[in-house]
Amino acid sequence: MTFEWETEDERLLRFMKIPPKKKLEWLQEMHEFMVKCSSKRTMAIRRKLREMK
């Protein structure tokens, strides 16, 4: 959620206060969602991009 009264520094500090475990859990949930909802074509494109790195 974006608050208009919040400065960029305050916003970063707020995000830094989130525990790392909670951030990793959120990332895992997002990954599972993307795998579940992506088409085979999208997954192939992601795989190619990952291999290019």
NORZI-V13460 format. One record per pair of residues at least 12 apart in sequence whose ideal C-beta (glycine too) atoms are under 8 Angstrom apart, sorted by the first residue. I is the first residue (numbers start at 1). J is the second residue. D is the distance in Angstrom with one decimal. If there is no record, write none. Layout:
BEGIN
I,J,D ; I,J,D
END
This chain:
BEGIN
none
END
